[in-house]
Amino acid sequence: MDVRKDVREFLATNPVFRGLLPAEFPDNFPLVESGALDSIGLFNLVNFLERKFNIVVEPQDLNETFFGNLISIEAFVRSRQQ
């Protein structure tokens, strides 16, 4: 399972993020800081992560520490799968 690849593909194909992300962006691209991941985007991303990776995201998890970039999202998903 390639969490970063799956999340990148989700972000690239979901209309909520259209025009908010560069066509190519590094794994450490600041999703929240750049404005690409706002509250609506975060809701969509959390819904995707819960379904795709069979995890539960709690309200207190919704912060830049866990959702700041692809690296932190992957670490968060893997921590919830254990």
N, C-alpha and C positions, 0 to 999 in steps of 0.2 A: 504494500500500500504506500503510495507516494502522496502524502498529505499536501505538501507544497504544490505539487503539480495539479492535484484535484482542486485546491482552493484557487490557484491562479486561473485555471480553466473556468471555474464558476464565476470569478470576478470579471473575466474577459468576455463571457457570454451573457451575463445577466444584464438586462436593460437598465436596472437601477444604477449601475456603475458606468454606463456608456458616457464617454467624454470626460470622465473624472480621473481616469488612469491613463498613463502613457501606454502606447502599444506594447512596448517592452519595458519592464521594470525589474530591478534587482530584488532579491529576497528580503533585503533590509529596507525597501522603500517604505517611508512612513505613511501608512494608510490613514491613520487618524489625523496626524499633523497636516497632511496634504489636503484634507477635506474630502478625500475619496470615500472614507468610511464614516458616514454620519449616522444618526439614530435609525433612519430607515434602512440604510445599507447594513448596519450592524444587525438589525432584526432579521433581514434576509439572509445574511451570512450565518447567524446562529441557527436559524431554521435549517439551512443546508447542512451545517456541521452535525446537528443532532440527528438528522435523517441519514446522512451519508456514513457517519462514523459511529452511530448508535451510542451517543454520549448525551449527557444532560448538562446544560449550561445554566448555572444558577445566576440570579440577578447580581449578586456580589462579584461575579466573574467578569462582568461587562465593564472592562477598563482597558486602558492603553497598554498596561503591562502584558495582558494576554492577547490583545488584538491589534497591537501597534504595527506589526509587519508579518510577513509570511513565516519567518523564523519563530516568532513568539506564538503564532497561531498553531503551528505544527507542535511545538513543545506543549502547549495547552491541551491539544487533542490527545497527544500521546499520554499525558499525565492522567487524563480522564478515562482512558482505555484500560488502565492497569488496575 
